[in-house]
Amino acid sequence: MSYPYSAIAIDLKKLTAAFGSKDAKLEAALKKKFKSDITENAEWFADEIAKGAPTLDRAISEIIAGTVPKKSKHVSVRLRPREARAPLRQAHRRRRARSRRR
């Protein structure tokens, strides 16, 4: 069995600015622009959504509102404040440096 992977490029400054911005215009624009993707996603993940997973529509709303649940079995990627990312970057650099020495 194989799993599909998708690579995307994101302007992190814009993403972090959007998180918790409560910008209703941005939220509406995103939902309008990605309406077909949101619909397709809801159809594809209907079983998971029926079990309580958030819809893509709800996820967009929670990101803009800054209310993404801290603990959820359905959330696999989290946006972290800049202060929380610094130790992660340092740990990643240390691991990379160790692997280069081997």
N, C-alpha and C positions, 0 to 999 in steps of 0.2 A: 504494500500500500504506500502510495506517495502522498505528500502534502504540498499544496501550492504555497509558494512564498511570494510576497509582493514587496518591492522596494519603493519607497516614496521619499521625496525630498520635501522638507518642511522648513519654512522660515521660523526658527524657534523664537525669535523676538516677537513676531506677530502672534504665534501660538500662546506664548506665556502672557502677552498683553490681553489676549481674548479670554483667557481663563479667569473667571470671576469678574469679568468686566460688566456683566449685567446689561450688555449692549443689545437691546431688543432689535435694532435695525440689522446688526450683524447676524444675529440668530435667524431672523426672517430671511435674510439674503442667502445664508448657507442652506437653509431648508428649501428655499426656492431653487437654488442652483443645483442641489443634489437630490431633488425630489424623486427622480427615477431610481437613483441608487438607494435611497431610503426605502422606497417601496420594494425594490428587489431584495434588499437585505432583510426586510420584515418577512417576506415570503420564504426566503432561503432558510432563515433561522426561526421559523414559526414554532417548531417544537420547543426550542430553548426559551423562546419568549413566553410560551404557554406555561413554562416551569418557573417563570419569574425573571428571566434575563431581560435587561433593558433593551428597548428598541433603539435604533440608531437616532431616531427623532428625539427620544428622551435623553440619550447620551449627549447629543449636541446641546440640548437645553441645560443639562447638568454642568457641562463644561463651561458654558457661558455664564451660568449662575454661580459657578464655583462650588457646587454642592455634590461633586462626585463622591459616592460613598467610600469611606476609608477601607472598609472591609466588605468584600462581596466575592462570592465564588464566581461571579460572572465577569468581573473586571480583571483583565490581565495586564493592562498597561495603565500606569498612573502618571499624571503630571506632577512633578515635584518642584517645590520652590527652589530658587537658585541656591539658597544656603544648604539645602539638603543634598543637592547634586554635587557639591564640591568634594565631600568625602568619597563619593562614589567614583568621581574622576580620578582622585588620588589613588584609590585602591586599584582601579583599572590600569593606571600608569605603572604602579608597582608590579602588578602581575605581568604586564607586557615586558618590563625591564628584566624580570626574573626569567621569562621564557626566552629572551634574547641571549642571556648568559649561558643557557644550556647548550 
